[in-house]
Amino acid sequence: MRRILFSGDGSSGDLLPMVLMAREFQNAGYDVCVCGSAEFSQMASDFDVPFEAYPHNYSKLYLDNQRTGYIHNMRENIRHQEMLYQGEYELLSKIAPQFDVLINFLAEVFVPSIAEAFKIPNIKLYTFPMVPCERYAPPTGLPFVTENGPLNRMQWRAAEMAAKHLFSYYKTVNRLRAKLNLPPLKDLLGSLSRCDHMMIGLYEELMPACETWRDMDYTYIGPCLPTAQVPLSDELEAFLARGSAPVYIGFGSMRHANGSQLTRTLLDAVKANGVRAILAQNTSDIGTGLRESDDVFVLRDYPIPHHVLFPRCKAAVHHGSWITTHLAAQAGVPQLVLPQASDQYQWSAAVSKNGLGPKGVDMNRMRARKLSRAIEQLTQRQEYETNARALAERVREIDGVKNALRLFESLEERLSPQKRVRVAMA
């Protein structure tokens, strides 16, 4: 099994672990190809791995339509998912038969049907809760996170019913499955746990296993994060040298309805607490038109080498993606999550539960006073810094990319298209 197809159809943070794994596998002698949204082809080129683009642009389908608001973000997530399925079918149905193994991002609902149709072993990468279980609720983008088993089971069942009766997930997936001569799925969310093996690309301390995973074939490999020590810009280096370690503030690829208002709220909060700040603009409009000073730096470079920058910061304020949460944890800096959608509320809860930072501030209900208090706690409570450094030391040797290759090599001989495992709900 030398030919491996990787798929990460989502944001740049969803694709990056696939690209990093593909490079590691390629260096070990495997033939690889990565599939992702067309706009991220440069990422694959930067890491010198072959890339096939899905016929869609993830930012145009989803990210550009984001703004604060629970219902709005849930609706946009539902709408764009169904459009992704069609593009995944169009590309993978053509190229998948050329490969021996498919490794895909767990949130890709349709992609495993390709592996089933062409009898290709399927390994999934788990980076946030997408497997029905008791410990974690589905990532619906609502600010209600609990480890109450009965409540979480109810939420998964409600999500399954909504996918079947309120939205057209089932209709879309089963229409495409019919084109592949596959029978219709009857448990769409339950099918996410069926695969040949599950690689959990997270720190186990931040998201421990659930007892209801007992029937699932899984291994914690740790997060797949970049490690190359790339240089920061001269301008950023000069800013870092001019004063105390700043607080990093950035929201990845998330969009906001009023960037200027958010910028003012953020700057008022850091100024009130006497800390310097780096505002990472990325594809948002925070910091637009802002004059830089000794206290504030607007980071417009992209991509951002967080793994190089975070260790030089006092703390990180971010949106709560799995990858940013783990980059801050790896760097050993306290963090504050400002969640807006999807699994971000889960990571916000994980940060506060593990004592890595204060309770998150919901971006959909942002209040200046609440944010200012949270940043005060973030930057002044010593226990957050102590806990963050201790966690970083405990996970220092965990390399998800190298572990993924080792795991695959140990699984290679027993991978077969007949073996399928799943999570049993309690």
Secondary structure, 3 states (H helix, E strand, C coil): CCEEEEECCCCHHHHHHHHHHHHHHHHCCCEEEEEEEHHHHHHHHHCCCCEEEECCCHHHHCHHHCCCCHHHHHHHHHHHHHHHHHHHHHHHHHHHHHCCEEEEECCCCCHHHHHHHCCCCEEEEECCCCCCCCCCCCCCCCCCCCCCHHHHHHHHHHHHHHHHHHCCHHHHHHHHHHHCCCCCCCCCCHHHHCECEEEECCCCCCCCCCHHHCCCCEEECCCCCCCCCCCCCHHHHHHHHCCCCCEEEECCCCCCCCHHHHHHHHHHHHHHCCCCEEEECCCCCCCCCCCCCCCEEEECCCCCCHHHHHHHCCEEEECCCHHHHHHHHHHCCCEEECCCCCCHHHHHHHHHHCCCCCCCCCHHHCCHHHHHHHHHHHHHCHHHHHHHHHHHHHCCCCCHHHHHHHHHHHHHHHCCCCCCECCCCC
